[in-house]
Amino acid sequence: MIDAGGRFLMPGLIESHGHPGMYAKSLLQVDCRPAVTGTVEDIVGALREAAENAEPGEWIAGWGYDEHRMDGPGPTLEDLDRAAPENPVFLRRTCAHMALVNTAALELIGITDETPDPSGGCIVRDPESGRATGLLQEKAMSLVDLPTDTPEGMTEGMRLALDDLASKGVTTVHDMSSGPTEMGVYQTLLAEGALSVRFRPWYFALAQGEFPGSYDAVLGTGLRSGFGNDMLRYQGLKFVLDGSVGGRTAAVAEPFEGSSSRGILYYDTSEIEPLVPRPSPQGSAWPCTVSVNVP
């Protein structure tokens, strides 16, 4: 029996599909969600303020913009140049399937108008001039290496995320984009006794966007679903086959309205089919989930 002293009790909330690693990193970045920065000028102002507090050449990272929910058009490379001409800028869209960068960022990571698209990604170019617009879709985002992507950066952000999740009554999160960095952070916090929310990680099977592929590494360890304890328990492998509808990178049967694009399909059926039923070294099947937007 627990005497709650007349306070209200409610069941803990279970997040069935989350990306806490990405959320942790975003808490160290500039908040550019439409509710906070509803116009392009708002985004420019927020990024400019961050640049004024940074050293020249230091990365400025923002997240959450959604051109469909803003007052007016979405941001462009030129807008980011205005905000931080002396700093590379990386602005992740709300869907996390693409990001916008500025001229300084393109120069730093070596993208030119002739740079070929990476497999499973797209460096968007102006249809008339052929110049890179600064928009990096899917695996093209992996060309950028941000300071917040380090284990130290994610650990710092995860401490903030844990407090925020607990304050909202979230007691368990299924992490649908786990990788070596996330798992290392969880274990560090667990050993410190600082893991205040339960995590259920799904390893990203194959590389996609900013996420490394862990298929071969995980199978090689003999790890099985259910390994761990009540606070941190491994779930399985996740395969992602295409992008997002909002960002127009989902693989669709007909072109998106006003476009000839049918999205981006990372892998063919012939590549994925043999991987899903592959048994573990011990002979048991691996639990997996497949995320795909193909109609």
C-alpha positions in Angstrom: 0.0 0.0 0.0 1.3 3.5 -0.9 -0.3 6.5 0.6 -0.3 9.1 -2.2 -1.4 11.9 0.2 -4.5 12.7 -1.8 -2.5 13.3 -5.0 -3.8 12.1 -8.4 -2.4 8.9 -9.8 -2.4 7.8 -13.4 -0.9 5.0 -15.4 2.5 5.5 -17.0 2.5 6.3 -20.7 4.3 3.9 -23.1 5.7 5.5 -26.2 5.4 2.7 -28.8 7.5 4.4 -31.6 10.0 7.0 -30.6 13.4 8.3 -31.5 14.9 9.4 -28.1 18.4 9.6 -29.4 17.4 12.2 -32.0 15.3 14.0 -29.4 18.2 14.1 -27.0 20.4 15.7 -29.7 17.7 18.2 -30.7 17.6 19.5 -27.1 21.1 20.8 -27.7 20.1 22.4 -31.1 18.1 25.4 -32.2 14.3 24.8 -31.9 12.8 25.6 -35.3 9.4 24.0 -35.0 6.6 26.0 -36.5 5.1 26.7 -33.1 8.4 28.4 -32.1 9.6 29.8 -35.5 6.5 30.3 -37.6 8.1 32.2 -40.4 11.4 32.2 -42.3 12.5 35.4 -40.6 11.9 33.7 -37.2 14.2 30.8 -38.2 16.8 33.3 -39.5 16.7 35.2 -36.3 17.0 32.0 -34.1 19.9 30.7 -36.1 21.6 34.2 -36.2 21.4 34.3 -32.4 23.0 30.9 -32.1 25.8 32.0 -34.6 26.5 35.1 -32.6 27.2 32.9 -29.6 29.4 30.5 -31.6 33.0 30.7 -32.9 33.4 31.3 -36.7 33.4 28.0 -38.5 31.5 26.2 -35.6 28.5 24.1 -36.7 25.1 25.6 -36.0 22.4 22.9 -35.9 18.6 23.3 -35.8 15.7 21.0 -36.1 11.9 20.8 -36.6 11.0 23.1 -39.5 8.0 22.2 -41.5 7.3 24.3 -44.6 3.7 23.0 -44.7 2.8 24.5 -41.3 4.7 27.8 -41.6 3.3 31.2 -42.4 4.7 31.6 -45.9 7.4 29.6 -47.7 9.9 27.3 -46.0 13.6 28.3 -45.5 16.2 28.1 -48.3 20.0 27.9 -48.5 20.1 31.7 -49.0 18.1 32.2 -45.8 20.6 30.1 -43.8 23.5 32.1 -45.4 21.9 35.3 -44.1 21.6 33.8 -40.7 25.1 32.6 -40.4 27.4 33.5 -43.2 30.6 32.4 -41.3 29.2 29.2 -39.9 28.1 25.9 -41.5 24.4 25.4 -40.7 22.5 22.1 -40.6 18.7 22.4 -40.3 16.8 19.1 -39.9 13.3 18.9 -41.2 10.5 17.7 -38.8 10.3 14.3 -40.5 14.1 13.8 -40.0 14.3 12.4 -43.5 16.0 15.5 -44.9 18.0 18.6 -43.9 18.8 22.0 -45.3 22.4 23.3 -45.2 24.0 26.6 -46.2 26.8 27.5 -48.5 29.5 27.2 -45.8 28.3 23.7 -44.9 28.3 22.6 -48.6 31.9 23.8 -48.9 33.0 22.2 -45.6 31.7 18.8 -46.5 32.9 19.1 -50.1 29.6 19.1 -52.0 29.7 20.7 -55.4 27.3 20.9 -58.3 29.0 17.8 -59.7 29.0 15.7 -56.6 27.0 12.4 -57.4 24.1 11.4 -55.2 24.9 8.8 -52.6 23.1 5.5 -52.9 19.7 5.9 -51.2 20.0 9.6 -51.0 19.6 12.8 -53.0 21.5 16.1 -53.2 18.6 18.2 -54.5 19.5 20.5 -57.4 17.8 23.4 -59.1 16.2 21.9 -62.2 17.3 24.8 -64.4 20.8 25.6 -63.2 21.7 22.2 -61.8 23.2 23.9 -58.7 22.8 22.2 -55.3 20.0 23.8 -53.3 21.3 22.8 -49.9 18.6 20.2 -49.4 20.0 16.8 -48.5 17.5 13.9 -48.6 17.8 10.6 -46.8 21.4 9.1 -47.0 22.8 12.4 -48.3 22.4 13.7 -44.7 25.1 11.2 -43.6 27.7 13.4 -45.3 27.4 15.7 -42.4 29.1 15.0 -39.0 27.7 17.1 -36.2 29.3 17.6 -32.8 26.0 16.6 -31.1 26.2 13.2 -32.8 29.1 12.2 -30.5 28.4 9.9 -27.5 29.3 12.8 -25.2 26.8 15.1 -26.9 24.0 12.6 -26.9 24.6 11.7 -23.2 24.3 15.4 -22.3 21.1 15.7 -24.3 19.7 12.5 -23.0 19.8 13.7 -19.4 17.6 16.6 -20.5 15.3 14.2 -22.5 14.9 11.9 -19.5 13.7 14.8 -17.3 11.3 16.0 -20.0 9.8 12.5 -20.7 9.3 11.8 -17.0 7.7 15.1 -16.4 5.1 14.2 -19.1 4.3 10.8 -17.5 6.2 8.7 -20.0 7.7 5.7 -18.3 8.7 3.5 -21.3 10.0 4.4 -24.8 10.5 2.0 -27.7 13.5 3.4 -29.5 13.0 2.7 -33.2 16.4 4.0 -34.3 18.9 2.6 -32.0 22.5 2.2 -32.8 25.9 1.7 -31.0 25.9 5.3 -29.8 22.4 5.1 -28.3 23.0 1.7 -26.7 26.3 3.0 -25.2 24.5 6.1 -23.7 21.7 4.0 -22.2 24.2 1.7 -20.6 26.2 4.6 -19.2 23.1 6.2 -17.7 21.9 2.8 -16.3 25.2 2.2 -14.6 25.0 5.7 -13.0 21.5 5.0 -11.8 20.3 7.9 -13.9 18.0 6.0 -16.3 14.6 7.3 -15.1 12.7 6.0 -18.1 12.6 2.4 -19.4 14.0 1.9 -22.9 13.2 -0.8 -25.4 15.7 -0.4 -28.3 15.3 -1.7 -31.8 18.6 -1.7 -33.7 18.6 -0.1 -37.2 19.4 -3.1 -39.4 20.7 -1.3 -42.5 22.2 2.1 -42.9 19.7 4.9 -43.6 20.0 8.6 -43.5 22.0 9.5 -40.4 21.7 6.0 -38.9 24.4 3.4 -39.2 23.5 -0.2 -40.1 24.0 -2.7 -37.3 22.7 -5.9 -39.0 25.9 -7.9 -39.2 27.4 -6.6 -35.9 24.3 -7.5 -33.9 23.9 -10.9 -35.4 27.6 -11.6 -34.7 27.1 -11.0 -31.0 24.4 -13.6 -30.6 22.1 -11.0 -29.1 18.5 -12.0 -28.8 15.2 -10.2 -28.2 14.5 -9.9 -24.5 18.1 -9.5 -23.4 18.5 -7.0 -20.6 16.5 -6.0 -17.6 13.4 -4.0 -16.8 15.1 -0.6 -17.4 16.9 -1.5 -20.7 15.7 -4.5 -22.8 16.7 -5.2 -26.4 13.8 -5.8 -28.7 15.0 -6.6 -32.2 16.0 -5.3 -35.6 14.3 -2.7 -37.7 14.4 -2.3 -41.5 13.4 1.0 -43.2 12.8 0.9 -46.9 11.9 4.4 -47.9 11.4 8.0 -46.7 8.6 10.3 -45.5 5.4 11.4 -47.1 5.7 14.9 -45.7 9.2 15.3 -47.1 8.1 13.6 -50.4 10.8 10.9 -50.1 8.4 8.1 -49.4 8.4 5.6 -52.3 5.0 5.8 -53.9 3.3 4.3 -57.0 2.4 7.6 -58.6 4.5 10.9 -58.6 3.9 13.4 -55.9 1.5 16.2 -56.9 3.3 18.8 -59.1 6.4 16.6 -59.4 7.9 13.8 -61.4 9.4 12.3 -58.2 8.2 8.9 -56.8 10.3 9.2 -53.7 13.4 7.2 -52.7 13.4 3.4 -52.2 16.6 2.4 -50.3 16.6 -1.3 -51.1 15.0 -3.6 -53.5 13.0 -6.6 -52.4 15.8 -8.9 -53.6 18.1 -7.2 -51.1 15.8 -7.3 -48.1 14.0 -10.6 -48.5 17.0 -12.9 -47.6 17.8 -10.8 -44.5 14.5 -10.8 -42.7 14.2 -14.6 -42.1 17.9 -15.1 -41.5 18.4 -17.1 -38.3 20.7 -16.1 -35.5 23.9 -18.1 -35.0 22.0 -20.1 -32.4 19.4 -21.1 -34.9 16.5 -19.1 -33.6 14.7 -16.5 -35.7 15.3 -12.8 -35.2 12.4 -10.5 -34.3 12.2 -7.6 -36.7 9.9 -4.8 -37.9 9.7 -3.4 -41.4 8.8 0.3 -41.9 7.7 1.2 -45.4 5.4 3.8 -46.8 4.9 2.1 -50.2 1.1 2.0 -50.9 
